[in-house]
Amino acid sequence: MKWLRRNIWRLLIAAAAAVLALGYVPESHPELASILPRLSPILSLFGALATRAWLGWLMLLGIPLLVLAAFKGRFFCWHLCPMGFLSETAGKLNPWGKGLVRRVPMVNKALALVIAVTAACGYPLLIWCDPLCIFNGFFAAWREPLAIASAGTGIGFVLVLLASIAVPNIWCHRLCPLGGLQETIAQLCRRKAKTADDAPEQSALSVVGATRRTVLAAIPAAAASIAVRHAIGAKGRDAIRPPGADLERFNALCARCGNCMKACPYQLIQPDLGESGIEGLFTPALQLRSRNADQEQYCFQDCVACTQVCPTGALRPLTVEQKHKTPIGIAVIDRKKCLAWENHEYCVVCDEYCPYKAVKVVEHDGVSCPVIDEKKCRGCGACESNCPADPIAIAVKPLSRPRSS
């Protein structure tokens, strides 16, 4: 009966977590959709550490899990984690695989250390391995209208379950970095309690030995963070990112949790399928009309929904006033396609729809023609979504691309 009660309890928790991940929260409080991933200190606290920024009060939701680990070890893993429950359940489908996990090296604590050290260096690596992020990403992909591209955020969830079927308990016992972080904290607390009864000399030696091993393990992680940041960090600029994006560190900071994609009321945000390189795979990017012919909406100037639900700081929280001052791209006119520039027809539709008054009209051969005021353009895509030319003559480009029109 105890086993049955425990599993019913875990099932109910997993169901509640899925409801949160699906975005069933009051419209007046969209930030509640980010509660689940923020419960993980890997996302909330390590994200804040990497950005060196205050990410709102919800950032502090990661603290209780650290405190719980200090007193109860991996209690969260065995009783509360929805990803742990599902992966454990998946493993039961393969009763012949019992014992295979003993052949797999334990890397969960090493992963936790890598994420912590690289976050301290400002460029967190592997943050997307967090189990609450993986769970959230799968359910966040289920949004209307369903699309193959949006399913990218759910791949990690599927891979974890498949691995758990092949080798039962491999995720929780060998791979999960959140489990590794909790286990590390629990071991440190147990060691402190034990040294109270040990001889002072033995206690000092054990502390020095543990510190030395930690430092030696942290050095290559820090070096990797710095090297990757300088080598490929700027590739986060190669796609049009949602408002508030930390472009230089976006590919590393983004947890691929799917929250921003779920929050966007216009379905503009889709997983990047390689535009910013393999290191940016499945990170969110804006898909305006030039990238999606069926897209008729644009990044509305008073909408900041996506910026309120990011757990790691990859998208910093913005007010509407801040968004009005924050460019996400730059509109570029192809004069060979423009009805005014090329065909000498009267057309300033882009000027009529631009909410930032970033389109100036100049006279050319007796015809009013549009040009972009780069100081005012915010890259919202209103001009692109309403351009009557076929093919369209104006499109938003990433901030790293040429800005001349």
C-alpha positions, -999 to +999 in steps of 0.1 A: +000+000+000+029+024+008+043+018-027+009+024-043+003+056-023+037+069-033+032+063-070-003+078-070+012+108-053+040+111-079+014+106-108-007+135-094+024+157-092+034+148-127-001+157-140+000+190-122+034+198-136+021+190-171-008+214-166+016+241-157+039+233-187+009+233-210+003+269-200-031+266-183-026+297-161-046+329-157-041+353-185-035+380-160-004+361-146+014+345-176+046+344-155+031+314-136+038+293-166+075+295-157+071+282-122+080+246-130+114+252-146+122+279-120+119+253-093+153+240-105+183+259-091+202+249-122+179+271-143+169+299-119+199+304-097+226+294-122+209+315-149+210+345-126+246+338-118+255+336-155+237+369-164+248+387-132+213+400-131+182+400-109+156+379-128+126+386-105+113+371-073+104+339-090+141+333-094+142+324-057+120+294-062+152+274-068+164+279-032+140+255-014+153+226-034+189+233-023+178+235+013+158+203+009+188+185-005+209+195+025+185+178+049+168+151+029+193+143+001+176+134-032+141+135-017+129+156-046+142+131-071+125+100-055+092+117-046+085+149-065+103+151-098+079+145-127+107+136-152+121+112-127+088+095-122+082+091-160+117+079-167+115+054-138+081+042-151+095+038-186+123+017-172+098-008-159+089-016-195+122-034-198+124-059-169+153-077-186+175-046-184+178-046-146+214-043-136+226-027-169+229+007-152+258-006-131+279-007-163+273+030-170+297+055-153+281+081-130+284+115-147+255+134-130+277+151-105+303+160-131+275+176-153+262+196-123+298+208-117+302+218-153+270+238-154+278+255-121+314+265-130+305+276-165+276+297-152+300+314-128+322+321-159+292+338-176+286+312-203+267+282-189+272+250-208+246+221-209+220+240-189+194+224-211+201+190-195+180+200-165+151+175-160+124+201-153+135+219-184+132+187-205+098+179-190+085+215-196+098+216-231+078+185-242+045+198-230+052+234-241+055+221-276+018+211-276+002+244-287-022+255-314-016+252-342+005+221-339+037+222-361+065+198-367+091+226-360+076+234-326+081+197-316+118+203-314+116+213-278+102+179-269+131+158-283+150+157-250+120+142-233+116+115-258+154+107-257+153+104-219+124+079-220+140+058-247+173+057-228+154+047-197+137+019-215+170+006-229+188+010-196+164+013-166+173+040-141+201+054-163+187+089-162+181+093-125+210+073-112+237+082-138+229+113-159+206+138-143+226+170-134+199+181-109+202+148-091+239+152-092+237+187-077+214+174-048+237+145-042+267+167-040+250+190-015+238+160+006+273+145+007+289+178+017+264+182+046+269+146+057+307+151+056+304+182+078+283+163+103+306+134+104+338+155+109+323+167+142+332+133+155+365+129+136+399+139+147+408+175+136+437+163+115+416+138+096+388+164+091+413+189+077+428+164+053+394+153+040+383+189+034+416+198+016+413+166-005+377+173-015+385+210-023+415+200-044+395+175-064+368+201-070+392+227-081+410+203-105+376+193-120+365+229-123+395+241-142+387+224-176+350+233-173+360+270-168+384+268-198+358+252-220+333+279-211+357+307-220+368+290-252+333+282-264+321+317-256+349+333-277+346+308-305+309+306-311+291+328-286+283+355-312+264+330-333+234+337-311+231+368-333+226+348-365+188+344-359+161+369-350+157+364-313+127+374-291+127+407-273+152+410-244+176+384-257+211+383-244+225+378-279+262+372-271+253+343-247+219+333-260+227+298-272+243+289-239+217+306-216+187+292-234+173+261-217+151+251-247+122+249-222+097+262-247+081+288-224+086+317-247+072+298-276+041+289-256+037+324-243+038+342-277+001+350-286+010+353-323+029+320-327+059+339-340+085+321-320+096+287-333+127+265-326+158+274-345+165+244-367+202+253-375+202+290-385+226+298-357+246+266-359+243+233-341+250+249-308+218+270-313+196+240-322+160+243-309+166+278-294+137+302-300+138+324-331+112+347-346+097+334-378+082+364-396+066+364-430+099+362-450+106+329-432+070+316-430+048+326-459+016+319-439+026+343-411+005+374-411+013+387-376+043+406-362+059+412-328+033+436-314+049+466-298+030+463-265+034+426-260+062+414-236+047+380-228+077+360-238+101+380-217+082+373-185+085+335-186+122+328-193+137+310-163+174+315-171+178+351-182+183+343-219+154+367-223+155+394-197+122+407-183+111+438-202+084+464-196+065+477-225+085+510-223+117+490-224+106+470-253+099+502-273+136+510-269+150+475-276+157+464-312+153+427-321+163+431-358+165+456-386+142+460-416+159+459-450+143+470-483+151+451-515+147+479-540+146+456-569+114+441-555+099+473-541+069+485-561+079+521-555+116+518-562+115+494-591+081+499-607+076+535-599+043+528-584+029+547-554+032+524-524+042+533-488+023+506-470+054+499-449+053+535-436+016+532-429+019+501-407+052+508-389+044+514-352+077+530-345+077+555-374+109+540-386+101+543-424+110+576-440+096+586-474+120+601-500+112+612-536+129+593-564+120+599-600+089+617-589+077+588-568+076+585-530+099+557-520+105+542-485+138+540-467+145+527-432+156+549-403+178+525-385+178+545-353+140+540-349+136+506-364+130+478-338+126+449-362+090+441-352+080+429-387+049+450-391+062+463-424+072+428-436+038+413-427+019+439-447+042+444-478+020+440-509+049+431-533+052+396-545+078+385-535+079+408-505+103+437-508+110+443-471+122+418-445+136+419-410+172+408-407+192+398-375+211+426-359+244+411-370+234+413-407+239+443-430+216+472-421+216+492-453+184+494-473 
